[in-house]
Amino acid sequence: MNRIVVIEDDPAILRGLADNLRLESYDVLTAANGEVGYRLVREHQPDLVILDLMLPGMNGYDVCGQIRRLPLTTPILMLTADDSESSRIRGFDAGADDYVAKPFSIRELLGRVRAILRRSQGRSDRVNQRELDEARHIQKGLMPAAIPQIPGLGIAAFWRPADTVGGDYFDVLKLNPTTLAVCIADVCGKGMPAALMMSNLQATVRAYASELISPQEVCAKVNRAMCASTPLHTFVSFFYAIIDADLKRLSYCNAGHNPPILFRRNGSTKTLDCGGGILGVFEDWKYAQQEIALDLHDRLVMYTDGITESHNATGEEFGERRLINLTLGLMDSEPVEMTEAMFRAVSEFNSGNFEDDLTILALAVK
């Protein structure tokens, strides 16, 4: 069943369109403003968008432009009460594929919908999109379906690829009833090549992760494996830690990754940057590790640069300082609330325009 998102602020037109499209057996989602409509498109990846250009707030031209920045090939049928040539050209320049002038014949609109869907379903990029959707489903399955929890610790994660698939990776492994291994990584690049590298990394990490193997040994072993199996000019930043909830102790090694930040209850912070170079470059690279005592109510935030390097319309980056200030205001929150609040803050900052994969892990000492 084809899915269509209709974005129209006139309640009567919106209801009429939705009812007629559903009678044609389409799956229809509706929005009365541009912000909600864009979010529906981003989250549900429809087969067609029917978009009114004259919307309050975020107008149709802006919505169209934002959709075209997503890794989607979804066609857009614009509705416009201004049938002037300049208005149509502006809509096409923003990324629309076809237009219907208001007032319109519902029979003509349904005919155009059928024609657009026939064309798009016959294009190879639609086939590729379906393959990518399947790849995304597989890649999501490589991530922990449920984050292991042990007494004395709380942990949550948020993962969002910029494309259909991506190169960010995280894992949480229960080594014994009181000990977790956590890791986060960022593969150089985006899309399918980075996703393939990510799956290779995940298999390698899981092969070596053990309470008997120290973080620096894990990094050294994974580095040698990546050097042997990855192409030139491809590398991975990687952070790996073992956390003992009984002893309130964290041992870690950072292989060139964005340093996680440990937040103490008194408001002080510590960056976890001890380790060595990125993985996959030099086979004989040496790694070091550090051990840190944890205290009740400490918070640990691990992230990829999709957080700090995300930028707004003026080019300003979200940055580490903004992340620190945000986390300090979330010290009383549970990890899942922290990760959701961080994603919302970045999404508001960049207006939903994600150009890189984004991953956050938050851990609370209880």
Legacy VTK file of the C-alpha trace (Angstrom):
# vtk DataFile Version 3.0
C-alpha trace
ASCII
DATASET POLYDATA
POINTS 366 float
0.000 0.000 0.000
1.385 3.404 -0.993
1.756 5.921 1.838
0.945 9.583 1.193
1.524 12.552 3.481
-0.868 15.482 2.913
0.192 18.882 4.321
-2.644 21.415 4.067
-3.843 24.090 6.513
-7.434 24.348 5.224
-9.413 21.808 7.337
-12.052 21.195 4.655
-9.527 20.590 1.887
-7.369 18.429 4.169
-10.311 16.250 5.187
-11.593 15.971 1.607
-8.192 14.985 0.239
-7.600 12.426 2.967
-11.024 10.839 2.553
-10.736 10.547 -1.236
-7.198 9.160 -1.099
-8.224 6.568 1.485
-11.106 5.511 -0.775
-8.405 4.753 -3.360
-6.749 2.467 -0.753
-3.815 4.756 0.029
-2.342 4.957 3.520
-2.748 8.670 4.348
-1.065 10.771 7.043
-2.103 14.400 7.469
-0.641 17.597 8.891
-2.110 21.096 9.167
1.218 22.939 9.267
4.690 22.671 7.805
6.572 21.694 10.954
4.374 18.670 11.678
4.274 17.718 8.008
8.044 17.744 7.665
8.349 15.565 10.772
5.869 13.050 9.309
7.869 12.853 6.090
11.153 12.433 7.952
9.825 9.720 10.245
7.543 7.770 7.862
9.330 8.149 4.491
6.146 8.199 2.352
5.809 7.366 -1.337
4.331 10.806 -2.107
3.898 14.193 -0.443
0.977 16.469 -1.340
2.029 19.900 -0.146
0.174 23.205 0.050
2.653 25.994 -0.616
0.788 28.697 1.317
1.162 27.470 4.905
1.454 29.539 8.079
4.836 29.551 9.812
7.074 27.177 7.882
5.653 27.627 4.374
5.493 25.009 1.651
8.629 26.230 -0.115
10.613 25.810 3.108
9.115 22.373 3.762
9.948 21.312 0.228
13.547 22.457 0.611
13.923 20.643 3.932
12.534 17.411 2.472
15.015 17.624 -0.377
17.856 17.683 2.171
16.727 14.293 3.497
18.146 11.062 2.018
14.816 10.411 0.243
13.613 10.406 -3.350
9.962 11.000 -2.401
8.066 12.936 -5.118
6.242 16.121 -4.082
2.966 17.307 -5.609
2.421 20.963 -4.739
-0.953 22.616 -4.283
-1.021 26.328 -5.005
-3.711 28.999 -5.094
-1.205 31.267 -6.860
-1.061 29.789 -10.360
1.388 32.400 -11.634
4.442 31.262 -13.548
6.797 32.720 -10.934
5.054 30.808 -8.142
5.255 27.522 -10.044
8.910 28.064 -10.889
9.709 28.833 -7.256
8.003 25.582 -6.249
9.911 23.542 -8.814
13.178 25.194 -7.781
12.447 24.213 -4.167
12.147 20.578 -5.243
8.503 19.922 -6.244
7.822 17.405 -9.022
4.349 18.482 -10.144
1.601 20.962 -9.235
-2.157 21.318 -9.088
-3.741 24.777 -8.990
-6.538 25.582 -6.530
-9.455 25.200 -6.878
-8.797 21.757 -8.314
-10.757 18.797 -9.593
-10.402 15.840 -7.246
-10.488 13.523 -10.279
-7.566 15.362 -11.855
-5.614 15.305 -8.598
-6.173 11.557 -8.164
-5.066 11.035 -11.753
-1.862 12.973 -11.119
-1.262 10.982 -7.929
-1.570 7.703 -9.835
0.731 8.947 -12.589
3.404 10.173 -10.155
3.352 6.908 -8.212
3.628 4.868 -11.435
6.648 6.882 -12.530
8.352 6.743 -9.154
7.746 3.018 -8.705
9.328 2.357 -12.067
12.528 4.237 -11.297
15.614 2.383 -10.182
16.148 4.853 -7.327
12.887 3.662 -5.761
14.186 0.094 -5.968
17.428 1.272 -4.390
15.463 3.029 -1.677
13.658 -0.194 -0.806
17.006 -1.987 -0.640
18.359 0.746 1.614
15.276 0.490 3.822
15.979 -3.221 4.219
19.629 -2.451 4.984
18.554 0.042 7.638
16.320 -2.603 9.215
19.229 -5.048 9.279
21.628 -2.458 10.684
19.192 -1.443 13.390
19.026 -5.113 14.335
22.778 -5.066 14.986
22.275 -2.511 17.741
21.188 -3.732 21.185
17.452 -4.440 21.051
17.291 -3.822 24.801
20.030 -2.139 26.795
21.277 -4.491 29.542
20.732 -3.054 33.028
22.463 -4.096 36.255
21.902 -2.956 39.861
23.702 0.287 40.615
23.758 1.552 37.023
21.257 2.964 34.563
22.074 3.339 30.877
20.227 4.451 27.753
21.156 5.129 24.141
19.839 7.079 21.131
21.010 6.285 17.580
20.049 8.119 14.390
21.829 7.700 11.027
21.949 10.745 8.749
21.293 8.556 5.703
19.154 5.455 5.564
22.153 3.591 6.958
25.203 4.990 8.718
28.582 4.458 10.317
27.881 5.202 13.974
28.012 2.208 16.298
27.374 1.552 19.961
27.027 -1.529 22.101
26.328 -2.462 25.708
27.377 -5.960 26.786
26.669 -7.614 30.123
29.915 -9.378 31.078
28.697 -10.693 34.430
25.902 -9.824 36.908
27.741 -6.687 38.117
29.799 -5.616 35.100
29.024 -3.993 31.751
31.165 -3.283 28.715
30.123 -0.180 26.767
31.504 1.136 23.515
30.794 3.819 20.955
32.400 4.353 17.565
32.269 6.490 14.448
33.309 5.011 11.099
34.801 7.439 8.580
32.225 8.144 5.895
28.472 7.748 5.475
25.971 5.515 3.775
26.406 1.888 2.759
30.247 1.725 2.861
30.278 3.070 6.422
27.454 0.705 7.391
29.411 -2.296 6.127
32.426 -1.157 8.129
30.219 -0.719 11.169
28.922 -4.294 10.957
32.498 -5.577 10.666
33.482 -3.546 13.731
30.547 -4.848 15.744
31.420 -8.478 15.026
35.071 -7.876 15.924
34.296 -6.091 19.199
31.897 -8.812 20.306
34.499 -11.451 19.536
37.001 -9.848 21.945
34.805 -8.279 24.650
35.314 -10.097 27.945
35.812 -9.329 31.621
39.215 -11.015 31.247
40.437 -8.696 28.470
41.260 -5.103 29.432
40.032 -2.087 27.433
43.515 -1.358 26.065
43.859 -4.970 24.913
40.454 -4.838 23.224
41.455 -1.664 21.360
44.777 -3.199 20.284
43.137 -6.403 19.046
40.329 -4.603 17.227
42.854 -2.217 15.668
44.919 -5.103 14.264
41.772 -6.739 12.910
40.596 -3.504 11.278
44.004 -2.863 9.719
43.924 -6.333 8.176
40.386 -6.131 6.820
39.667 -2.514 5.888
40.669 -0.534 2.785
43.188 2.274 2.828
42.030 5.709 4.005
39.263 4.172 6.103
39.422 4.512 9.859
37.327 4.318 13.007
37.264 6.372 16.198
36.417 4.101 19.121
35.826 4.242 22.876
35.588 1.110 25.029
35.008 0.857 28.767
34.346 -1.788 31.404
32.204 -0.643 34.323
32.011 -2.572 37.593
28.852 -1.504 39.434
29.824 -3.187 42.722
33.263 -1.606 42.926
32.030 1.679 41.363
34.968 1.532 38.973
35.345 2.408 35.294
38.320 1.297 33.158
38.492 2.704 29.641
40.565 3.196 26.512
39.822 5.934 23.997
41.047 5.250 20.441
40.755 8.723 18.952
37.064 9.187 19.717
35.293 12.312 20.973
36.146 12.126 24.679
33.134 11.079 26.758
32.392 13.446 29.618
32.026 12.352 33.246
29.800 14.699 35.241
30.282 14.738 39.008
27.507 15.627 41.425
29.418 18.757 42.524
29.242 20.158 38.983
32.818 19.324 37.930
33.527 17.432 34.712
36.257 15.134 33.433
36.928 14.200 29.799
37.945 10.597 29.153
40.701 11.010 26.590
43.362 8.467 27.625
44.098 5.781 25.018
45.707 6.109 21.629
45.121 6.643 17.924
42.153 5.818 15.740
41.602 2.247 14.586
42.558 0.920 11.182
45.636 3.036 10.404
48.751 1.540 12.034
48.706 -2.109 13.020
51.292 -1.768 15.799
49.773 1.283 17.489
50.060 1.072 21.292
47.135 1.831 23.595
46.865 2.912 27.220
43.963 2.819 29.631
42.823 4.660 32.719
40.802 3.626 35.757
38.362 6.019 37.427
36.412 5.714 40.666
32.711 6.459 40.254
30.494 8.108 42.848
26.773 7.992 43.518
24.792 10.262 41.142
27.650 10.606 38.623
26.582 10.845 34.985
28.626 9.716 31.968
27.785 10.969 28.467
29.261 9.264 25.386
28.534 10.717 21.934
29.619 10.985 18.320
30.471 14.209 16.510
26.995 14.265 14.973
26.118 16.018 18.248
28.860 18.595 18.669
29.504 19.314 14.977
25.839 19.720 14.074
25.313 23.312 12.932
22.459 25.740 12.564
21.464 27.904 9.602
24.221 30.434 10.333
26.936 27.758 10.445
27.379 27.813 14.231
28.198 24.395 15.724
26.286 22.907 18.648
29.656 22.392 20.347
30.918 20.663 23.462
30.183 23.617 25.763
26.494 23.622 24.819
26.394 19.846 25.431
28.007 20.265 28.856
25.605 23.014 29.900
22.653 20.961 28.700
23.789 17.890 30.650
24.374 19.884 33.833
20.710 20.812 33.713
19.750 17.139 33.362
21.698 15.722 36.303
18.517 14.662 38.101
17.074 12.976 35.005
17.109 9.298 34.139
19.417 8.264 31.260
16.578 7.733 28.788
15.251 11.230 29.533
18.757 12.634 29.086
19.283 11.077 25.641
15.847 12.197 24.427
16.397 15.739 25.714
19.800 15.912 24.014
18.378 14.753 20.688
15.549 17.302 20.933
18.040 20.080 21.702
20.205 19.228 18.692
17.156 18.809 16.439
15.859 22.243 17.451
19.323 23.747 16.974
19.765 22.431 13.418
16.051 22.606 12.474
16.043 18.853 11.835
18.791 19.091 9.207
21.109 16.229 10.188
24.181 15.975 7.977
25.958 13.325 10.048
25.053 10.242 12.045
24.194 10.910 15.678
24.613 8.616 18.690
24.306 9.330 22.418
24.793 7.059 25.427
24.024 8.267 28.936
24.932 6.371 32.100
23.866 7.082 35.679
25.522 5.744 38.827
22.829 4.854 41.353
LINES 1 367
366 0 1 2 3 4 5 6 7 8 9 10 11 12 13 14 15 16 17 18 19 20 21 22 23 24 25 26 27 28 29 30 31 32 33 34 35 36 37 38 39 40 41 42 43 44 45 46 47 48 49 50 51 52 53 54 55 56 57 58 59 60 61 62 63 64 65 66 67 68 69 70 71 72 73 74 75 76 77 78 79 80 81 82 83 84 85 86 87 88 89 90 91 92 93 94 95 96 97 98 99 100 101 102 103 104 105 106 107 108 109 110 111 112 113 114 115 116 117 118 119 120 121 122 123 124 125 126 127 128 129 130 131 132 133 134 135 136 137 138 139 140 141 142 143 144 145 146 147 148 149 150 151 152 153 154 155 156 157 158 159 160 161 162 163 164 165 166 167 168 169 170 171 172 173 174 175 176 177 178 179 180 181 182 183 184 185 186 187 188 189 190 191 192 193 194 195 196 197 198 199 200 201 202 203 204 205 206 207 208 209 210 211 212 213 214 215 216 217 218 219 220 221 222 223 224 225 226 227 228 229 230 231 232 233 234 235 236 237 238 239 240 241 242 243 244 245 246 247 248 249 250 251 252 253 254 255 256 257 258 259 260 261 262 263 264 265 266 267 268 269 270 271 272 273 274 275 276 277 278 279 280 281 282 283 284 285 286 287 288 289 290 291 292 293 294 295 296 297 298 299 300 301 302 303 304 305 306 307 308 309 310 311 312 313 314 315 316 317 318 319 320 321 322 323 324 325 326 327 328 329 330 331 332 333 334 335 336 337 338 339 340 341 342 343 344 345 346 347 348 349 350 351 352 353 354 355 356 357 358 359 360 361 362 363 364 365
